[in-house]
Amino acid sequence: MNIFLHQSHEKSGVFGQRLRTARQSMGLSQDKLGVLLGLDEQTASARISRYENGIHEPPIKIAQSIATALEVPLAYLYCDDNRLAALILKCGKFTEDNWLSLDSFIQSL
């Protein structure tokens, strides 16, 4: 997944940009994602579009459902630093051994 944002965060916000990037990376349309989240088919696309364009920000429970559907950590959707967002995506796929190795590395700093 290309996590680097090509547009400014200002227009649609970090959440909207990361949502769009993750959704497109999964090959999902706005309406398909909305339906996966349990939204009505008639309004699903418009609702996701509003989130992506920064018109509305979803409540945290819906944001968590979005993150789960897109297979990304919730923190990724809110992270305003591209390098940290890339790390969050990688950490989201860590095994227990990866976490132990990372913890050892951090403790050695």
N, C-alpha and C positions, 0 to 999 in steps of 0.2 A: 504494500500500500504506500503510495506517495503521500507522506504526511505534511509536506511543506505546502503552505497556503500560497496560492498565486495571486490572490486578491487581498486587498486591505481588510483588516479586521474591523475597521470602523463602520463600514456600511451594514454588514449583517452580523457582526460580532463573532467572537471566537467560536462560540457554541454552534452557530449556524454554519460557519465555514467548515468546521470539523465534521459536523453532521453530514453536510453535502459530500465532502471528500470520502468519508467512510461509506455512505450509502452508495455512491457511484462505484467505489472500489468493490463493493459486494455485488454490483450489477443489478441493484434494485431501483425500480422507479419510485417516485414519491407515493403514489397510490398503493403500490405493493407493500412498501414499508408500513404505511398507515394501517392497512388491512392486517398485516402481521401483528401490529400493536393492538388490534381489536377495535380500531376506529371504523365508523360507518363508511362503506365504499363511496358514498356520494360526497363525503367531506374529507376523506383521507388525504388526497393529494393537496388540497388547499391548506389543511392543517400543517402538514410537513413543510410545505412551501413557506408558510408563515414563520415556522421555526428557523428554517434555513435563511430566510431573508431578515431575520431579527425583528420581525413585527411583534412576535410573541416569544416568550421563553417558557418552555414546559416546566411544570412542577417537577420536583426532584424524583418522584416516583415514576413519572412518565419518562424523564431523562434516563433513569436506570433501565427501564424497559427498552428504550431506544438503544442504549449501549449494549444490552444483552442481545437484542435482535441483530445488531451490527457486529457483534463479537469483538467489541473494544471495551477497555476499562472506562468506567464513568469519568474518571479523572482526565482521560484523553480529550473528551468533549469540551472540557472547561479550561484546558491548559493553554495559556497564551504565549508560551515559549516553544518554538518549533523543535529545538534540540531535546528539551525535556519531554515534549509530546512523543517524539520518536522513542525515547527510553521507556515511557509509560506503555507504549504499544508492545515493545519487546518484553517488558516485565510482565505484561498481561498473559504472555505465553510461557512463562517460566515454570519449570518443574521444581520440586522441592530441592533437588541438588543445585539447580541454578541459584535459588534463593540463598542456600547455605554458602555457596561460593561468593556471591555478591556480598553477603554479610561479612564474611571473612576479609574480603578486599576492603570494604568500608572500615572495618575495625582496624585495619593496618595503616590507614591514612593518618 
